[in-house]
Amino acid sequence: MTTISPPSPSATDSAPAPVRGGTARARKRGNGGFVLACLAPALVLFALFMVWPTLNVFRMSFYTWSGFSPDMRFVGLDNFTRLFDDDQFVRAFQNTVALLVVVTVVTMGLGLFLAALMTRQKLRGRNLYRFILYIPNVLSVVVIAAIFSAVYDQENGLLNGTLRRLSLDGLQQVWLGNQRVVLYSVAIAMVWQSLGYYMVLYMASMSSIPEDLYEASALDGASAGRQFFTLTLPLIWQNLRTSLTFFIMSAVNLSFVLVRAMTGGGPDGSSEVLLSYMYKQAYTNSSYGYGMAIGVVIFAFSFLVSLLVSRATRRE
């Protein structure tokens, strides 16, 4: 009887399998070094022009300094204590909050309405309307301030001239010189500048919603308004949250440029906002430390508003 012995292992079979862990780790280290080298210039610039100036604002808020002399005196929290007794600061803070509320509600509301109208309704020439509404976003903010300064001109402005043509002389105003209406005049300019951008942003989000959902809801008897609130709005909610936070932060800067260019904070501080008041204190009134304290308040206010908006708009 012949027995068959098992085959003897060959040299190839007895060799240990190559270890690949070290190669993978080396490759990851190499990729990490490459990514860090690519990010290093941006990180250095961010640290130099964002992180360090921000930290310096916090540091200078504890000093009193004219901004020109070499004499700096540490005063601790005195600059912040002074804010509570400064009526002009309180008024600038109130104006900033009022502008943020009014401009945000009007811009977001009109942007959503126009986006839904352009997307869901078959309007003739809607591309032209979209182009016209988007033009202000392309223009410089200083140019927009010049345009509205001309529109609001008391003698030769477009607004008062139109009211005279319509025999509505009683409605004519010194739009940038009347304390009761100047803030609303600035708000209109802010809405006009921002509306087109957010309309196009929301149009892009609405265009990505499947048409089948609208057809199914229409078969169930949903009207256009009900479709907007129960279908369109929930499906673009994340986009709306992001744009809302971004708009509030950008509106703080936009209000500063328009106020400085159109009214200078007047008349009698009725259009002053936080950033314009900070600029005036730091660079006009030679109260640099006090101006930096206002800057710290603006930073904290912006962070708090962003946090509140994020929490208030959170949805499952």
C-alpha positions in Angstrom: 0.0 0.0 0.0 1.4 3.3 -1.0 1.2 6.2 1.4 1.1 9.8 0.1 3.1 12.1 2.3 2.0 15.8 2.5 4.0 18.1 0.4 6.9 19.8 2.0 6.6 23.5 2.4 8.5 25.5 -0.1 10.7 28.4 0.5 8.0 30.7 -0.7 5.3 29.3 1.6 7.6 29.5 4.7 8.5 33.1 4.2 6.7 35.6 6.5 4.2 38.0 5.1 5.5 41.5 4.6 4.6 44.0 7.2 2.6 46.9 5.7 1.9 48.9 8.9 5.1 50.8 8.9 4.7 51.7 5.2 1.2 53.0 5.8 2.3 55.0 8.8 5.2 56.5 6.9 2.8 57.4 4.1 0.4 59.1 6.5 3.3 61.1 8.0 4.4 62.2 4.6 0.8 63.3 3.7 0.5 65.1 7.0 3.7 67.0 6.3 2.5 67.9 2.8 -0.8 69.2 4.1 0.9 71.2 6.9 3.3 72.8 4.3 0.3 73.8 2.2 -1.6 75.2 5.2 1.3 77.0 6.8 1.2 80.2 4.7 -2.5 80.6 5.3 -2.1 79.9 9.0 0.7 82.4 9.4 -1.3 85.1 7.6 -4.4 84.3 9.7 -2.3 84.6 12.9 -0.7 87.8 11.9 -3.7 89.6 10.6 -6.6 88.1 12.6 -5.5 86.4 15.8 -2.8 88.9 16.9 -4.9 92.1 16.2 -7.9 90.6 18.0 -5.7 89.8 21.0 -4.2 93.3 20.9 -7.7 94.8 20.9 -8.4 92.9 24.2 -5.1 94.0 25.6 -5.5 97.7 24.7 -9.0 97.9 26.2 -7.3 97.8 29.6 -5.3 101.0 28.9 -5.9 104.6 28.4 -4.0 106.0 25.4 -4.4 108.7 22.9 -3.1 106.6 20.1 -0.2 109.0 19.3 1.8 109.7 22.5 4.1 107.0 24.0 2.3 107.3 27.4 0.1 104.4 28.1 -1.6 103.9 31.5 -3.1 100.7 32.7 -6.7 101.4 34.0 -8.1 97.9 34.3 -11.9 97.7 33.8 -12.4 101.5 33.9 -13.0 101.7 30.2 -15.8 99.1 30.4 -17.3 100.8 33.4 -17.4 104.1 31.5 -19.5 102.4 28.8 -22.5 102.1 31.1 -22.5 105.9 31.7 -22.0 106.8 28.1 -25.4 107.8 26.6 -24.0 107.9 23.1 -22.7 104.4 23.4 -26.1 103.2 24.6 -27.8 104.9 21.7 -25.3 103.4 19.2 -26.0 100.0 20.7 -29.7 100.5 20.3 -29.4 101.7 16.7 -27.2 98.6 15.9 -29.8 96.2 17.3 -32.7 98.0 15.6 -30.9 97.9 12.2 -30.0 94.2 12.7 -33.6 93.3 13.5 -35.3 95.4 10.8 -32.8 94.7 8.0 -32.5 91.0 8.7 -36.3 90.4 8.8 -37.0 92.4 5.7 -34.0 91.0 3.7 -34.6 87.4 4.6 -38.3 87.7 4.1 -38.1 89.4 0.7 -35.3 87.1 -0.4 -37.3 84.0 0.4 -40.4 85.4 -1.3 -38.6 86.5 -4.4 -36.7 83.2 -4.6 -39.9 81.2 -4.4 -41.6 83.4 -6.9 -38.7 83.1 -9.4 -38.4 79.4 -8.9 -42.0 78.2 -8.7 -43.7 80.6 -11.0 -43.2 80.7 -14.7 -42.4 84.4 -15.0 -41.4 85.9 -18.3 -38.0 87.5 -18.2 -37.2 86.2 -14.7 -33.5 85.9 -15.6 -33.6 89.7 -16.3 -35.2 90.3 -13.0 -32.6 88.2 -11.2 -29.8 90.1 -12.9 -31.3 93.5 -12.0 -31.8 92.5 -8.4 -28.3 91.1 -8.1 -26.5 94.2 -9.5 -26.4 96.1 -6.1 -24.4 93.2 -4.6 -21.7 93.7 -7.2 -21.3 97.4 -6.5 -19.0 98.8 -3.9 -20.7 99.8 -0.6 -19.2 103.3 -1.0 -20.8 103.6 -4.4 -24.1 102.5 -2.9 -23.8 105.1 -0.2 -23.1 107.8 -2.9 -26.2 106.6 -4.8 -28.5 106.8 -1.9 -27.1 110.1 -0.7 -28.1 111.5 -4.1 -31.5 109.8 -3.9 -32.2 111.3 -0.5 -30.9 114.8 -1.4 -33.3 117.3 0.0 -33.4 119.6 -3.0 -32.5 117.6 -6.1 -32.9 114.0 -4.8 -34.9 111.5 -6.7 -37.2 110.7 -3.8 -38.3 114.2 -3.0 -38.5 115.1 -6.7 -40.8 112.1 -7.3 -43.0 113.2 -4.3 -43.2 116.7 -5.8 -44.2 115.3 -9.2 -47.0 113.4 -7.5 -48.2 116.5 -5.6 -47.2 114.8 -2.3 -45.2 117.8 -1.0 -46.3 117.0 2.6 -44.3 113.7 2.5 -41.0 115.3 1.6 -38.3 114.9 4.2 -34.7 115.8 5.0 -34.2 112.0 4.8 -30.6 112.0 6.2 -31.1 115.0 8.5 -34.3 114.0 10.3 -33.7 112.0 13.5 -37.0 110.1 13.1 -36.3 108.7 9.7 -32.5 108.7 9.2 -32.1 105.2 10.6 -34.8 103.8 8.2 -33.1 105.5 5.3 -29.9 103.7 6.1 -31.9 100.4 6.5 -33.4 100.8 3.0 -29.9 101.1 1.5 -28.7 98.0 3.4 -31.7 96.0 2.2 -31.2 97.1 -1.4 -27.5 96.1 -1.3 -28.1 92.6 0.2 -31.4 91.5 -1.2 -30.2 90.1 -4.6 -27.4 88.0 -3.2 -29.7 86.1 -0.8 -32.4 85.8 -3.3 -30.0 84.0 -5.7 -28.7 81.9 -2.8 -32.2 80.7 -1.9 -33.1 80.1 -5.5 -30.1 77.7 -5.8 -31.4 75.8 -2.7 -35.0 75.7 -4.0 -34.0 74.5 -7.4 -32.4 71.4 -5.9 -35.8 70.2 -4.4 -37.2 67.4 -6.4 -40.2 68.4 -8.5 -42.0 65.1 -7.6 -42.5 66.4 -4.1 -44.4 69.5 -5.3 -46.5 67.4 -7.7 -47.5 64.9 -4.9 -48.4 67.8 -2.5 -50.4 69.5 -5.3 -52.4 66.2 -5.8 -53.1 66.2 -2.1 -54.6 69.7 -2.4 -51.8 71.8 -1.0 -51.8 75.4 -2.1 -48.7 77.3 -3.2 -48.5 79.0 0.2 -48.8 75.7 2.1 -46.2 74.1 -0.1 -43.8 76.9 0.8 -44.2 76.6 4.5 -44.5 72.8 4.8 -42.2 71.7 2.0 -39.8 74.4 0.7 -38.9 76.1 3.9 -38.0 72.8 5.9 -36.0 71.5 3.0 -33.8 74.6 2.7 -33.6 75.2 6.5 -29.9 74.4 6.9 -29.1 76.8 4.1 -31.3 79.4 5.8 -29.6 79.0 9.1 -26.1 79.4 7.7 -27.1 82.5 5.6 -28.9 84.1 8.6 -25.8 83.9 10.8 -23.6 85.1 8.0 -25.9 88.0 7.2 -26.2 89.3 10.8 -22.4 89.4 11.1 -21.9 91.1 7.7 -24.7 93.6 8.5 -22.7 94.9 11.4 -19.9 95.9 9.1 -22.2 97.1 6.3 -24.0 99.4 8.6 -20.7 101.0 9.6 -19.6 101.8 6.1 -23.0 103.2 5.0 -23.4 105.3 8.2 -19.9 106.7 7.8 -20.4 107.5 4.1 -24.0 108.7 4.3 -24.5 110.4 7.6 -21.3 110.3 9.7 -23.5 109.2 12.6 -25.7 112.3 12.6 -27.8 114.1 13.1 -26.9 114.3 16.8 -25.9 110.6 16.9 -29.3 109.4 15.8 -27.7 107.1 13.1 -24.6 106.2 15.1 -23.8 102.4 15.2 -21.3 100.5 17.4 -18.6 100.3 14.8 -18.8 104.0 13.7 -18.8 105.1 17.4 -15.8 102.9 18.1 -14.0 104.4 15.1 -14.9 107.9 16.2 -13.6 107.3 19.8 -10.4 105.5 18.8 -9.3 107.6 15.8 -11.1 110.9 16.0 -11.4 111.7 19.8 -7.9 110.2 20.6 -9.4 107.7 23.1 -7.9 104.6 21.7 -8.2 102.5 24.8 -11.9 103.4 25.2 -12.4 102.6 21.5 -10.9 99.2 21.9 -13.2 98.5 24.9 -16.1 99.2 22.5 -14.4 96.8 20.1 -14.4 94.1 22.7 -18.1 94.7 23.3 -18.8 94.4 19.6 -16.8 91.1 19.5 -18.8 89.7 22.4 -22.1 90.9 21.0 -21.4 89.3 17.6 -20.4 86.0 19.2 -23.5 86.0 21.4 -25.9 86.8 18.6 -24.4 84.1 16.4 -24.8 81.6 19.3 -28.4 82.6 20.0 -29.3 82.4 16.3 -27.7 79.0 16.0 -29.5 77.7 19.0 -32.9 79.3 18.1 -32.9 77.9 14.6 -31.8 74.4 15.4 -34.1 71.7 14.1 -34.1 68.0 14.2 
